Amino acid sequence: MRLFAAVLPPDNAIAELAAAVRPLYDDRLRWTAEAGWHFTLAFMGEVRDEVLPDLHARLARAAARTAPFALRLHGAGHFGDRALWTGVAGDLDTMRLLAERADAAARRAGVPMEQHRRYTPHLTLARSRDGADLRPYLEGLGSYEGTSWQVTELSLVRSNLPVSGVPGEQPRYETVGAWPLEG
């Protein structure tokens, strides 16, 4: 199954962001579904079933060693002219530490991971098929400041890729494991 470790913002944070983003919706970008908004900590790709028990145990240990921490959705950014995202403010050091621990847990469980890079927390809002001028969206969200919340768990999420071939269909996400932060 296709998996990633994530921080899932609470419903109230999603609702606040959705209210700020909705006025910007247009057909120049392919907007991600609000139900799928998340912060990927470690993307694992296809994970073999026999690895799952060890992966779950290692992610549980990573969560147990990490203290809960405060975050808030914050501002906007982009990757080139193809992806629009909102960022996060708060205890970024702990978030990065949790991302490193999730990545290490996957590696030690035998999941082949991509080359390690510095973690850049972002929540993808939209993508452009052909490249777009993202300045109007960046200006519309640049001063966005969401309400702070406590991150209290590490989630393991399954990504179910579209199979219907219907244009615009998006992946469906299913939480398959969650562990409390206890550190």
N, C-alpha and C positions, 0 to 999 in steps of 0.2 A: 504494500500500500504506500501511497505517496504522503509523506508526513513532514511536519515542521513544528518546532517548539515556538510558543508565542506568549505574548502578554495580550490579553483581551480586555479592551476598555469596557467599563461598566455601561449599562444602558443609558444612564443619564448623560454620560460624556458623549456617547454616540448621538443622542438626541440633540444635544447642544451643537455639536459639529454639523449634523445634518441640517439644522436650521440655518447655519451660516453658509453652508455649501449650496443648498437648493436654489437660491437666486442666481447662481452662476451656471446652472445646468444649461447646456445647449448641445447641439448635435455635432459640434466640431471635435468633441472628445468622447471617448467611451468611458463612462462613469462606472466605478465599481459599486456594487450593491452594499448598502449600509450594513446589512446583516453579516457581511464578510470583512468588515473593517477590523484590522488587527495589526500588531507589531510583531513581525517575524523576528525571532531571536536566533534560530538556527534552522536553515532549510536542509532537509535530509534527503529529499527525493524519494525514490522507491526503496522501501525497507522490507527486507525478507521477514516472513513471519517468525522464523526461528530466533531472530535477534530481539524480538519484542519484549520478552520477559526481562532480559538484561538491560535493555534500553529503559524500560519503565523503572526498574530498580535504581539505575544510575540517575535518571531524571528526578526521582523522589529524593535521592541523597543531595543532588544539586539544589533542589528547592529547600530542603531542610537546613542547608548551610547558609541560606540567603535570608536576610531579614526583610520584612515588608518595607516598601518604600513608596514615597509620594511622587506622582506624576500629574501633569496636565497637558492637554493638547495645546499646541502653540504654533502660530504662524503658518507659513507655507514655504515650499521649496520645489525644486524640480531636478530631474535627471535629464540633461539635454533638452530636446524639444519634444520628448516622447512621454514623460511621466510627471504628473503633478501629485504632490504629497503634502501632508501636514506633518509637522514635527512634534516634538515633545519637550517639555521643560520639567525640571524637578531634579530628583536624585539620579542623574544620568550615569554617575559612576557605578551605582548599584545595578542599574539596568544593564550596563555593559558587562559587569561582572557576571550577572545571571546569563547573559548571552554567551559569554565565554564558557561558563560551566555547562550550559546546554550543549554547546558544540563539542566540548571535551567528553561529555557523557555519551554522545552519539558515536564519536570516534572510538572510545574505549569499548563500546558495545559492538563494534564491528561494522558500523555504518560508514561506507565510503563517503567522505565529505569533500566538498570543493576546497580549494586553497583558502586558508584562513586569511581574512582581511579585517581591518578595524571595523567594528560594528557602528553603523550609522542608523540610529532609530528613525523610522519614518512609517507613516500609514498612507498607503497609496490610495488616492482619491480618483484619479482618472489617467487614462492613457490616450495617446494620439496614434492613429494608424500611420499617418504620413508625416508626422512632425507638425507642430503648430506653434503659433505665437502664444506662449503661456503667460505673457505679462499681465493681461487683464485679470486672469485668475489669481496670479500672485499678488496683485494689488488688492483684489477683493478679499483675500484671506490673510494678507501679510500681517495685519494687526490682531488677528484672532487670538484670543486667550480663553481657554476653557477653564472650567472649575477643577480644582485639584481633587484627586482621589488616591486611595491607598491600593497599591498592587499587592495582593495577598496570595496569589497562586501562579504557578507555572503550568501552562496548558500544552498538551500534545494534540495537534490538530491534523486530521486527515483531509487532504484536498482531493475532491472528486471532480476530475476534469470533465468538461462538456463532451457529450457523445452524440447529441442529436444532429449536429451540423447546422442548427438554427443560428443565423447570424446574430451576434450580440449575446448569445448564451454565455453565462459566467460559471466559474467553478463553484461548487457547493462545498462548504466547510463543515466538518463534524468534529467536535471535541471528543477524543477517544481516551484521554487521560488528563487528570489535573491533580496537582500536588500543592499543599499549602507551603507558603514561605514561612520559615520558622526561626531562621538564624538570629 
